[in-house]
């Protein structure tokens, strides 16, 4: 059997190695319904080549998965996305994107383990998908921020209107985000970290 074409297992590349100045690493989960932009966000902001577990969508999902607003989508995350970003010389975030289809939500429990906080991505075309997502985070006591992903054909609502529709507590931050843009995704993560810091200070 010829194995000459097999890849040699090596250590992390220079790009993937942690900065030598890093002193703290935090696990963050990116959650949301199907097609809201979780894979896009992880990919746009990650400083390493992101790990994805996308598979081609098949007829098995017809009548099961709600793909409204994402009819052109041909692949979907079936396990998780993974990326990494250094917010400073000392602080590194490990990003875990969850699968969006409800039939894969059983995987969320493992992804939530050890997570310090979460970003909930929402699509205003399918706001109702976010209700169960937010409910799960609240049940587990995972602090989160809500990021309204900017889709060109999505209806625009004020943040106050969306907050009422989602029945969000006033202290939960809401931001607008373009998951395709690194700077916008990074700003969303910074909002989460500031929120987590405020919660820590409030407990002291």
Buried (B, 14 or more C-beta within 10 A) or exposed (E): EEEEEEEEEEEEEEEEEEEEEBEEBBBBBBBBBBBBBBBBBBBBBBBBEBBBBBEEBEEEBEEEBBBEBBEEEEEBBBBBBBBBBBBEEEBBBBBBBBBBBBEBBEBBEEBBEEBBBBBBBBBBBBBEBBEEBBEBBBEEEBBBBBBBBBBEEBEEBEBEEBBEBBEBEEEBBBBEBBBBBBEBBBBBBEBBBEBBEEEEEEEE
